[in-house]
Amino acid sequence: LHGLGVKGQNHLFEAVISHRKHGPLSITIILMMGLTGVLLCMALSKTEGILVFPLDDPYIHWSIGRSIFENGNWGPSPFQYQLSSSSPFYSLLSGIGTQLFHNPWFFTLIINLLAGLSWLILMSRTKLIRKQSPFTQVLLLSGTASLLPWHLLVLLGMEHMCHILFICLFLHAATGSTSKNGMPALISGVLM
């Protein structure tokens, strides 16, 4: 530790997380993925290895998405148009998952994980987070993710992780952090 410039054991955590450029983000991702993995394993042990979502919303999105691709009709039934989706983009995304995979459960988890990881990365790049010490960065990132709660939103199978990502993209673009022409803000606003 002396070679790292750390003068005592109290600063061991600071040395570990500041060792890499993205240490706080990496630690937060490991914490959130670990917690999500533990909860997923617990859920799978209760359902004999069958992934089941606690609410019916993911199934509605899959039904609408499947109907779009297989019948050309927007709705859970192939016989009648019904705009019964709380998030048309997520229903379309779910439809892609039903076409690519026989079982879209894991596709939904992957989409939610990717959306969650993406907004954690965006959040870690904000000026508010970057100007903090590495320890405070870990506390802010993991605290925000835990309070939302990140791990449960991933496992719900609903569109909330994508909504949070699009809100973060919109705010990131609207504050001028992404581009000068505002196009990313417009795109993320439409996707919301």
Backbone as a ProteinNet text record, in pm:
[ID]
protein_1_A
[PRIMARY]
LHGLGVKGQNHLFEAVISHRKHGPLSITIILMMGLTGVLLCMALSKTEGILVFPLDDPYIHWSIGRSIFENGNWGPSPFQYQLSSSSPFYSLLSGIGTQLFHNPWFFTLIINLLAGLSWLILMSRTKLIRKQSPFTQVLLLSGTASLLPWHLLVLLGMEHMCHILFICLFLHAATGSTSKNGMPALISGVLM
[TERTIARY]
81.1	0	84.6	201.7	285.9	324.8	343.6	378.2	263.4	141.3	25.7	-0.7	76.4	57.6	-44.4	-82.6	-179.4	-103.9	-140.7	-62.8	-120	-216.9	-270.6	-378.7	-418.9	-519.8	-657	-682	-811.1	-838.9	-736.9	-753.3	-743.3	-754.2	-743.6	-852.6	-975.7	-1087.1	-1063.9	-1018.9	-989	-882.9	-781.4	-675.2	-727.6	-816	-869.1	-956.4	-1048.6	-1141.6	-1081.3	-976.6	-914.9	-802.5	-773.2	-666.5	-697	-822.7	-862.9	-939.4	-945.5	-1018.8	-1167.7	-1219.7	-1363	-1392.8	-1311.2	-1327.4	-1463.2	-1510.8	-1641.7	-1756.6	-1753.7	-1857.3	-1847.7	-1726.6	-1707.5	-1758.7	-1729	-1775.9	-1928.2	-1987.7	-2133.7	-2196.4	-2140.2	-2193.5	-2181.8	-2069.4	-2051.2	-2153.3	-2175.1	-2274.1	-2414.6	-2454.5	-2589.9	-2610.4	-2511.9	-2522.9	-2521.2	-2439.2	-2432.8	-2564.8	-2621.6	-2749.7	-2860.6	-2860.2	-2959.8	-2942.9	-2819.9	-2792.2	-2837.8	-2811.3	-2854.2	-3006.7	-3075.3	-3221.6	-3277.7	-3214.4	-3258.3	-3242.1	-3129.2	-3107.3	-3208.5	-3237.6	-3338.4	-3475.2	-3511.1	-3640.3	-3645.2	-3538	-3535.1	-3541.4	-3484.3	-3490.6	-3633.2	-3712.5	-3851.7	-3945.5	-3904.2	-3991	-3936.3	-3849.7	-3790.1	-3717.2	-3649.8	-3568.8	-3644.2	-3771.2	-3851.5	-3860	-3819.3	-3823.6	-3966.8	-4018.6	-4154.6	-4148.6	-4219.8	-4226.3	-4345.2	-4331.5	-4437.6	-4562.5	-4551.8	-4666.1	-4696.6	-4816.7	-4856	-4809.3	-4756.2	-4716.6	-4617.4	-4509.9	-4419.9	-4490.3	-4584.2	-4656.6	-4746	-4803	-4884.4	-4796.4	-4677.5	-4584.4	-4546.1	-4517.3	-4479.9	-4594.5	-4716.4	-4832.9	-4854.7	-4843.5	-4859.1	-4747.5	-4624.6	-4510.2	-4519.9	-4560.7	-4576.6	-4685.6	-4794.5	-4905	-4862.5	-4778.7	-4728.6	-4653.5	-4561.7	-4476.5	-4546.5	-4635.4	-4697.1	-4827.6	-4901.8	-5032.2	-5043.7	-4944.1	-4949.9	-5053	-5088.5	-5191.4	-5134.3	-5164.7	-5119.1	-5222.9	-5194.2	-5284.1	-5252.7	-5299	-5268.7	-5341.6	-5448.2	-5524.6	-5495.3	-5482.2	-5456.7	-5578.7	-5694.5	-5819	-5867.8	-5810.6	-5863.1	-5750	-5753.8	-5658.1	-5692.6	-5594.4	-5610.2	-5478.1	-5479.2	-5358.1	-5358.7	-5314.9	-5319.6	-5180.4	-5088.2	-4951.2	-4916.9	-4852.5	-4807.8	-4679.8	-4615.9	-4491.9	-4481.1	-4528.1	-4525.2	-4384.3	-4283.6	-4147	-4105.2	-4138.4	-4102.1	-4179.1	-4303.9	-4380.6	-4315.4	-4271.5	-4202.4	-4072	-3996.9	-3873	-3901.5	-4007.6	-4047.9	-4086.7	-4148.5	-4183.3	-4059.7	-3956.4	-3829.5	-3776.4	-3786.5	-3741.7	-3819.9	-3951.1	-4031.5	-3999.4	-3954.8	-3919.2	-3779.8	-3689.3	-3552	-3537.8	-3615.7	-3602.1	-3738.2	-3735.9	-3861.2	-3913.6	-3824.6	-3858.5	-3802.7	-3885	-3833.1	-3798	-3806.8	-3780.3	-3640.3	-3540.5	-3403.9	-3372.1	-3436.3	-3419.8	-3465.9	-3579.7	-3631.8	-3534.9	-3478.6	-3379.3	-3256	-3209.7	-3091.3	-3119.8	-3236.5	-3272.6	-3273.9	-3334.8	-3340.4	-3203.1	-3120	-2983.2	-2904.1	-2915.3	-2842.9	-2891.1	-3022.1	-3075.8	-3026.2	-3028.4	-2980.8	-2832.7	-2751.9	-2608.1	-2583	-2660	-2641.3	-2668.8	-2777.7	-2803.1	-2708.2	-2654.5	-2549.2	-2424.3	-2390.8	-2275	-2299.6	-2419	-2451.3	-2443.8	-2499	-2497.9	-2354.4	-2268.9	-2130.8	-2053.1	-2101.9	-2032.9	-2081.2	-2177.1	-2224.2	-2120.3	-2122.5	-2026.5	-2044	-2167.7	-2194.6	-2122.9	-2123.4	-2059.1	-1907.5	-1862.1	-1717.7	-1636.4	-1697.1	-1618.6	-1607.3	-1672.6	-1667.5	-1546.8	-1515.2	-1409	-1458.2	-1366.3	-1408.9	-1505.7	-1480.9	-1569.1	-1709.7	-1718.2	-1847.4	-1916.5	-1839.7	-1897.4	-1965.9	-1898.4	-1958.1	-2085.9	-2081	-2200	-2315.3	-2287.2	-2392.2	-2449.4	-2362.1	-2408.4	-2485.4	-2426.4	-2494	-2614.2	-2607.8	-2721.9	-2840.6	-2815.7	-2923.5	-2980.5	-2892.9	-2939.1	-3018	-2977.9	-3048.4	-3182.7	-3188.5	-3312.9	-3420.1	-3380.1	-3480.7	-3576.6	-3561.5	-3447.2	-3409.6	-3286.8	-3233.3	-3254	-3212.4	-3214.8	-3357.5	-3454	-3592.3	-3655.9	-3621	-3675.9	-3628.7	-3505.4	-3455.2	-3537.7	-3565	-3633.2	-3784	-3842	-3985.3	-4019.6	-3924.5	-3948.8	-4030.6	-4047.6	-4127.2	-4035.9	-4097.4	-4024.9	-3957.8	-3964.4	-3917.1	-3768	-3686.2	-3542.9	-3517.6	-3591.7	-3577.8	-3627.1	-3735.8	-3784.9	-3680.4	-3617.8	-3514.4	-3397.5	-3358.8	-3250.5	-3286.7	-3407.9	-3447.1	-3456.2	-3499.7	-3501.4	-3359	-3267.4	-3126.7	-3067.8	-3098.2	-3050.4	-3106.5	-3234.6	-3298.3	-3232.6	-3214.4	-3151.9	-3007.5	-2937.2	-2797.6	-2789.2	-2879.5	-2878.4	-2931.6	-3033.7	-3094.2	-3001.4	-2908.4	-2814.2	-2691.9	-2691.9	-2582.4	-2462.8	-2475.4	-2362	-2335.9	-2435	-2420.9	-2393.2	-2474	-2451.2	-2512.9	-2476.4	-2524.3	-2658.7	-2694.8	-2817.5	-2942.4	-2931.1	-3046.2	-3113.1	-3057.6	-3120.1	-3129.1	-3025.5	-3040.8	-3152.1	-3172.4	-3280.8	-3414.5	-3427.4	-3551.2	-3578.8	-3476.3	-3492.1	-3528.6	-3457.1	-3487.4	-3623	-3662.8	-3795.1	-3904.8	-3887.1	-3985.8	-3992.1	-3876.9	-3876	-3939.8	-3934	-3998.2	-4146.8
-120.6	0	125.9	117.1	235	280.4	182.8	216	283.2	262.9	325.6	464.8	503.3	634.7	635.2	516.7	507.7	499.1	583.7	595.1	516.1	431	352.2	258.6	170.5	72	134.9	250.4	316.1	356.5	367.9	412.1	297.4	172.5	57.5	58.1	86.3	88.6	194.9	312.8	420.4	375.9	303.3	257.7	157.1	67.2	-34.7	28.3	117.3	170.2	279.8	342.9	445.4	387.6	259	194.9	198.4	180.9	188.1	316.5	353.5	474.4	460	340.8	317	230.9	238.8	157.8	171.2	293.7	307.2	248.1	269.9	213.3	61.6	8.1	-137.2	-200	-138.4	-191.3	-186.8	-78.3	-67.5	-173.3	-193.7	-294.9	-434	-463.1	-593.3	-611.1	-507.5	-515.5	-539.9	-462.3	-474.4	-607.2	-648.7	-775.9	-892.3	-881.1	-986	-1000.4	-888.3	-890.7	-943.9	-901.1	-949.6	-1099.4	-1143.5	-1286.3	-1370.9	-1323.6	-1396.5	-1406.7	-1294.5	-1296.3	-1384.4	-1383.6	-1469	-1616.1	-1650.6	-1789.9	-1831.8	-1741.8	-1772	-1795.1	-1709.4	-1723.9	-1854.4	-1886.6	-2009	-2133.2	-2125.6	-2240.2	-2262.6	-2157.5	-2168.8	-2216.3	-2198.6	-2234.3	-2352.4	-2431.8	-2549.2	-2515.3	-2400.1	-2359.4	-2291.1	-2265.5	-2199.9	-2051.6	-1968.6	-1824.6	-1775.4	-1714.8	-1663.6	-1519.4	-1431	-1292.6	-1274.5	-1191.4	-1179.2	-1104	-1029.5	-954.4	-1001.8	-970.6	-1015.5	-922.4	-808.6	-710.7	-764.4	-835.7	-887	-979.3	-1057.4	-1149.3	-1072.9	-962.9	-878	-817.7	-768	-713	-820	-941.8	-1049.8	-1082.7	-1086.2	-1118.1	-1013	-886.6	-777.9	-783.6	-801.2	-808.5	-924.8	-1041	-1158.7	-1133.9	-1072	-1043.6	-946.3	-850	-754.3	-829.6	-917.6	-985.5	-1100.7	-1171.1	-1288.6	-1257.6	-1155.6	-1126.6	-986.7	-904.5	-766.9	-683.4	-724.6	-656.4	-611.2	-487.6	-433.6	-464.8	-563.2	-601.9	-741.9	-778.9	-912.8	-1023.6	-989.2	-1086.1	-1062.2	-1169.4	-1150.4	-1102.6	-1098.3	-1068.6	-924.8	-850.3	-716.4	-622	-501	-396.9	-347.4	-347.2	-291.7	-230.7	-102.8	-39.3	-55.7	-172.8	-204.9	-212.2	-140.1	-143.1	-11.7	-23.1	97	152.7	73.6	116	49.5	116.4	55.5	13.5	92.8	56.7	-74.3	-91.5	-213.5	-333.5	-312.6	-421.1	-462.7	-365.4	-395.6	-470.4	-424.7	-491.5	-633.6	-650.9	-784.5	-873.5	-814.6	-890.3	-942.7	-860.8	-906	-1024.6	-1015.8	-1126.1	-1253.7	-1242.9	-1362.7	-1423.8	-1342.3	-1394.2	-1457.3	-1402	-1453.9	-1578.5	-1584.7	-1693.3	-1758	-1887.8	-1958.2	-1912.9	-1893.4	-1847.5	-1707.3	-1605	-1467.6	-1422.4	-1511.3	-1472.6	-1415	-1489.1	-1442.9	-1321.6	-1311.2	-1192.1	-1068.4	-1080.9	-969.9	-934.3	-1034.7	-1007.1	-937	-982.1	-921.2	-776.5	-749.4	-611.3	-524	-573.4	-495.1	-476.6	-579.4	-565.5	-463.2	-471.2	-375.5	-232.5	-214.8	-80.7	-31.8	-119.7	-81.4	-47.3	-128.1	-100	30.3	53.8	175.9	301.1	300.1	422.2	436.8	325.9	339	404.2	363.8	423.4	571.6	605.4	747	827.2	770.3	839.7	859.9	761.1	772.5	880	918.8	1019.4	1161.6	1178.8	1313.8	1388.5	1519.8	1602.3	1586.4	1571.7	1555.7	1433.5	1324.3	1201	1210.4	1257	1258	1345.1	1449.8	1539.5	1487.9	1375.4	1318.1	1226.4	1193.9	1095.8	959	866.1	733.6	664.5	676.6	615.3	675.4	807.1	874.6	838.5	819.7	777.7	642.4	548.9	416.5	429.7	512.2	531.4	592	693.1	757.6	664.6	595.5	506.1	386.6	318.3	199.5	239.1	352.6	399.3	431.9	502.2	534.5	407.1	317.3	192.2	108.2	108.7	30	91.6	223.7	290	278.3	258.9	255.6	136.4	24.3	-65.8	-133.3	-116.4	-163.6	-313.9	-390.9	-537	-591.8	-530.7	-577.3	-535.3	-416.5	-371.6	-460.6	-508.4	-600.9	-729	-780.2	-908.9	-901.7	-781.8	-768.7	-800.1	-776.4	-803.5	-696.5	-584.6	-476.6	-372.6	-269.3	-169.9	-60.4	-66.3	44.7	74.6	-28.1	-3.2	74.7	42.7	118.4	261.1	280.3	416	498.5	439.3	510.8	545.2	451.1	477.4	593.8	593.7	700.2	835.4	836	960.2	1010.4	919.5	959.1	1010.4	942.1	988.6	1126.6	1144.9	1273.1	1383.7	1358.7	1459.1	1485.2	1378.5	1392.3	1477.1	1451	1526.4	1667.8	1682.8	1814.8	1911.1	1857.9	1945	1977.9	1931.9	1965.9	1874.2	1765.8	1676	1586.2	1571.1	1475.9	1542.5	1638.2	1704.4	1843	1921.7	2059.8	2073.5	1977.1	1993.4	1941.5	1876.3	1830.4	1705.9	1644.7	1527.5	1409.5	1376.8	1267.2	1294.4	1419.6	1451.8	1425.3	1460.4	1437.6	1287.4	1210.8	1067.5	999.3	1030.9	966.4	1011.4	1134.9	1181.6	1105.9	1077.9	1001.8	857.3	797.2	660.6	648	756.6	754.5	739.2
0	0	0	61.8	67.7	-73.6	-164.7	-302.6	-377.5	-330.9	-393.4	-338.2	-239.3	-180.6	-68	-18.8	89.3	220.1	315.8	438.9	555.5	533.1	643.5	597	688	654.5	634.6	692.2	677.6	533.3	454.4	316.4	216.3	265.8	177.6	70.5	110.4	14.9	-91.1	-49.2	-145.3	-245.4	-198.9	-288.1	-389.3	-343.9	-433.7	-541.5	-502.5	-601.9	-688.1	-641.9	-725.5	-810.7	-792.5	-869.9	-1019.2	-1055.1	-1195.2	-1218.9	-1345.4	-1381.1	-1353.7	-1375.2	-1359.5	-1237.7	-1135.1	-1015.1	-948.2	-920.4	-855	-937.4	-1066.8	-1152.7	-1153.7	-1162.4	-1162.7	-1034.6	-921.5	-793.3	-786.7	-832.5	-832.1	-921.9	-1038.7	-1131	-1069	-1006.9	-941.5	-829.2	-749.7	-641.8	-695.7	-796.9	-850.1	-923.8	-1001.9	-1073.6	-974.7	-872	-770.2	-697	-654.6	-584.8	-675.9	-800.8	-896.9	-919.7	-931.9	-951.5	-833.6	-712	-591.9	-588.5	-613.9	-613.2	-724.2	-840.4	-950.6	-913.4	-854.1	-811.4	-705.4	-612.6	-510.4	-575	-670.4	-738.6	-817.2	-888.5	-967.8	-879.2	-759.2	-668.7	-617.8	-610.6	-565.3	-676.2	-802.7	-915.5	-995.4	-933.4	-996.8	-1126.6	-1126.5	-1240.1	-1352.8	-1333.6	-1436.7	-1403.8	-1497.1	-1475.9	-1491.8	-1385.7	-1384.9	-1336.5	-1406	-1362	-1268.8	-1165.1	-1064.7	-1111.8	-1218.9	-1271.7	-1413	-1461.3	-1594.5	-1706.4	-1674.1	-1776.3	-1879.5	-1838.8	-1942.8	-2041	-1992.1	-2078.7	-2176.8	-2131	-2219.4	-2328.9	-2290.5	-2390.3	-2492	-2445.2	-2536.7	-2630.9	-2577.5	-2660	-2768.3	-2729.4	-2827.2	-2930.4	-2883.6	-2974.7	-3070.8	-3019.6	-3104.8	-3209.4	-3167	-3259.2	-3368.9	-3334.5	-3434.9	-3544.4	-3503.7	-3600.4	-3671.6	-3603	-3664.1	-3737	-3690.5	-3749.7	-3807.9	-3785.3	-3833.3	-3758.9	-3638.9	-3561.2	-3426.9	-3389.9	-3262.6	-3155.8	-3074	-2966.4	-2919.2	-2800.2	-2749.6	-2825.1	-2893.9	-2973	-3120.7	-3198.9	-3342.3	-3419.5	-3355.3	-3426.8	-3411.5	-3315.9	-3290.8	-3251.2	-3306.4	-3268.5	-3127.8	-3039.3	-2904.5	-2863	-2836.8	-2786.5	-2634.6	-2591.1	-2448.7	-2387.5	-2443.4	-2393.7	-2326.2	-2210.8	-2140.7	-2203.2	-2287.7	-2352	-2489.3	-2594.6	-2728.4	-2773.1	-2740	-2779.1	-2712.6	-2586.4	-2514.7	-2570	-2609.4	-2671.9	-2803.2	-2881.7	-3006.6	-2979.7	-2880.3	-2840.3	-2793.4	-2716.2	-2670.2	-2787.4	-2888.9	-3009.4	-3079.7	-3082.6	-3141.7	-3062.7	-2930.2	-2844.8	-2868.2	-2888.8	-2914.1	-3050.4	-3144.9	-3277.1	-3277.7	-3199.4	-3197	-3110	-3003.1	-2906.2	-2883.2	-2867.9	-2836.6	-2700.8	-2608.2	-2473.7	-2453.5	-2449.9	-2439.6	-2297.7	-2198.7	-2059.9	-2042.8	-2089.2	-2069.1	-2156.3	-2272.3	-2355.6	-2278.7	-2209.6	-2129.5	-2017.7	-1951.5	-1846.9	-1903.1	-2018.2	-2080.8	-2118.3	-2176.6	-2212	-2086.9	-1980.5	-1856.9	-1794.7	-1799.7	-1748.2	-1829.1	-1961.3	-2046.8	-2023.1	-2008.5	-1981.4	-1845.4	-1746.5	-1612.8	-1610.9	-1678.1	-1685.5	-1761.3	-1865.2	-1944.4	-1862.9	-1783.4	-1706.9	-1590.3	-1538.6	-1436.6	-1497	-1618.6	-1687.3	-1713	-1762.7	-1785.2	-1655.8	-1550.5	-1422.5	-1372.6	-1393.5	-1346.7	-1422.1	-1538.9	-1620.3	-1594.6	-1504.5	-1475.4	-1393.5	-1403.4	-1329	-1179.4	-1135.2	-993.2	-936.6	-1009.8	-963.6	-980.8	-1095.9	-1125.4	-1031.4	-975.9	-890.1	-746.7	-715.6	-581.2	-566.4	-441.8	-415.8	-462.8	-490.2	-535.4	-438.2	-309.6	-209.7	-218.4	-230.3	-240.8	-371.9	-478.6	-605.9	-591.8	-524.2	-502.7	-420.9	-316.5	-233	-312.7	-394.4	-473.7	-579.3	-651.4	-758.1	-702.2	-605.7	-551.9	-466.8	-400.4	-322.1	-410.5	-520.8	-614.3	-675.7	-716.2	-776.9	-676.5	-551.9	-449.8	-413.7	-410	-373.8	-481.2	-606.2	-714.2	-709.1	-679.9	-662	-794.1	-832.2	-959.6	-976.7	-877.8	-886.5	-902.4	-835.3	-846.2	-978	-1026.8	-1155	-1269.9	-1260.3	-1362.6	-1360.8	-1241.3	-1228.2	-1250.5	-1249.6	-1276.6	-1421.5	-1511.8	-1652.9	-1722.1	-1656.4	-1714.5	-1778.9	-1832.2	-1912.1	-1830.2	-1700.6	-1617.8	-1633.4	-1651.3	-1669.4	-1798	-1902.9	-2028.6	-2010.4	-1935.3	-1909.6	-1835.6	-1734.3	-1659.1	-1751.4	-1837.2	-1932.4	-2024.6	-2079.7	-2171.6	-2100.1	-1975.2	-1897.7	-1877.3	-1843.2	-1826.2	-1956.8	-2067.8	-2198.8	-2231.1	-2203.5	-2229.9	-2146.5	-2017.6	-1931.7	-1971.5	-2007	-2049.4	-2176.1	-2269.6	-2396.1	-2376.9	-2292.8	-2273.1	-2201.5	-2124.7	-2053.9	-2138.9	-2263.4	-2353.7	-2342.1	-2269.2	-2249.9	-2369.4	-2458.6	-2568.1	-2701.8	-2738.8	-2867	-2864.5	-2964	-2969.6	-3040.6	-3125.8	-3202.8	-3133.7	-3018.7	-2942.6	-2998	-3103.2	-3163	-3065.9	-2988.1	-2891.2	-2790.3	-2750.2	-2657	-2723.3	-2850.2	-2923.4	-2936.9	-2975	-2992.5	-2860.8	-2753.6	-2625.8	-2573	-2601.3	-2561.4	-2632.9	-2760.4	-2837.9	-2786.3	-2754.8	-2705.1	-2567.2	-2487.8	-2355.7	-2374.7
[MASK]
++++++++++++++++++++++++++++++++++++++++++++++++++++++++++++++++++++++++++++++++++++++++++++++++++++++++++++++++++++++++++++++++++++++++++++++++++++++++++++++++++++++++++++++++++++++++++++++++

